[in-house]
Amino acid sequence: MTDTIDRPLSVPTEWPHRSSVRTYAELLLGLSFTAAVAFGGYSAATGRMAVAAQGAAIVFLVTLTCVVVSWFREVDAEESGSRD
């Protein structure tokens, strides 16, 4: 017996609302998290570089806030567009 379904085997992935600013913000989010953890661990182990750990943590929190707000705005826009 053969399968005669006319759909493609894989669904093409598209990112229609992905901007370069959002991509860079998400990359900065990951990098700032890594830096905050690395500097925080080094600071806890040696007692040095606490300022760098605090700076990386501040950058992480600000970037996290921006990215989460961006995600919720996109979801809200999609929901309001589907209601029309």
C-alpha positions in Angstrom: 0.0 0.0 0.0 1.4 3.4 -0.9 0.8 6.8 0.7 -0.7 9.3 -1.6 -0.8 12.4 0.6 0.0 15.5 -1.4 1.6 17.5 1.5 5.4 18.0 1.7 7.4 15.8 4.1 8.7 18.8 6.0 7.2 22.2 6.8 9.4 25.1 5.7 10.5 27.3 8.6 9.8 31.0 8.2 10.5 33.9 10.6 8.3 36.6 9.2 8.6 39.0 12.1 12.3 38.4 13.0 14.3 41.6 12.8 18.0 42.0 13.1 17.7 44.1 16.2 15.6 41.4 18.0 18.2 38.8 16.9 21.0 40.8 18.3 19.1 41.4 21.5 18.6 37.7 22.0 22.2 37.0 21.4 23.2 39.7 23.9 20.8 38.1 26.4 22.7 34.8 26.1 26.1 36.4 26.2 25.3 38.6 29.1 24.0 35.6 31.0 27.2 33.7 30.3 29.3 36.7 31.4 27.3 37.2 34.6 27.6 33.6 35.6 31.3 33.4 34.7 32.3 36.7 36.4 30.1 35.9 39.4 31.7 32.5 39.8 35.2 34.0 39.5 34.2 36.7 41.9 32.9 34.2 44.5 36.0 32.1 44.2 38.6 34.8 44.4 36.9 37.9 45.8 37.9 40.0 42.7 36.0 41.4 39.7 32.7 41.9 41.6 32.1 45.1 39.6 32.3 43.1 36.3 29.8 40.6 37.6 27.4 43.3 38.7 27.7 45.1 35.4 27.1 41.9 33.4 24.1 41.1 35.7 22.6 44.6 35.0 23.1 44.2 31.2 21.4 40.7 31.5 18.4 42.0 33.4 17.9 45.0 31.1 18.2 42.8 28.0 15.9 40.2 29.5 13.3 42.8 30.2 13.5 44.1 26.6 13.3 40.6 25.0 10.4 39.5 27.2 8.4 42.7 26.4 9.1 42.1 22.7 7.9 38.6 22.9 4.6 39.6 24.7 4.0 42.4 22.2 4.3 40.0 19.3 1.9 37.5 20.9 -0.5 40.3 21.7 -0.3 41.6 18.1 -0.9 38.1 16.8 -4.0 37.6 19.0 -5.5 41.0 18.2 -4.9 40.3 14.5 -6.7 37.0 14.7 -9.7 38.6 16.4 -10.4 40.9 13.4 
